[in-house]
Amino acid sequence: MSDPLVGTVIQDRYKIVRPLGEGGMGAVYQGENIKIGRPVAIKVLHPEFARNPEVVARFHQEAKAATAIGHPHIIEVLDLGELPDGSTFMVLELLAGKDWGEELDDDGPQPLSHVAEVLWQVCDALESAHAKGIVHRDLKPENIFLIHRHGRDDYVKVLDFGIS
């Protein structure tokens, strides 16, 4: 079954390339800013949730919270908008790696040094969020994404401030 959003161009700027994942409230796609050729992630609320003002407000709050914190270990939100059908979308930096939950499932128990390094970065990000009065409220291994950056494979990006 093909996804009807794949190939869609949003706001004459973002092309949806392929699905990356789906959750209960929405889907995440790989996209491209066609004006500058930058790969991005596009998080789209499912249409039934896009009609719920409370859910849309939480989605907007997620974008505002991540942007307000402005920390290198928190995913960067680049844009926010609406699809023609009224669904809300968020444009995020595209991350290459895997969430810590996947790593734990794949590799089992982690060396203490790795756990300490990951948690140090998470705590650094959360300290910055707390300093701005923002509490994550859904911190779990699946919302801790590990990428390759600055010569290391355990660079943390904290995701999903949706219920902050």
Secondary structure, 3 states (H helix, E strand, C coil): CCCCCCCCEECCCEEEEEEEEECCCEEEEEEEECCCCEEEEEEEECHHHHCCHHHHHHHHHHHHHHHHHCCCCECCEEEEEECCCCCEEEEEECCCEEEHHHHHHHHCCCCHHHHHHHHHHHHHHHHHHHHCCCCCCCCCHHHEEEEEECCEEEEEEECCCCCC
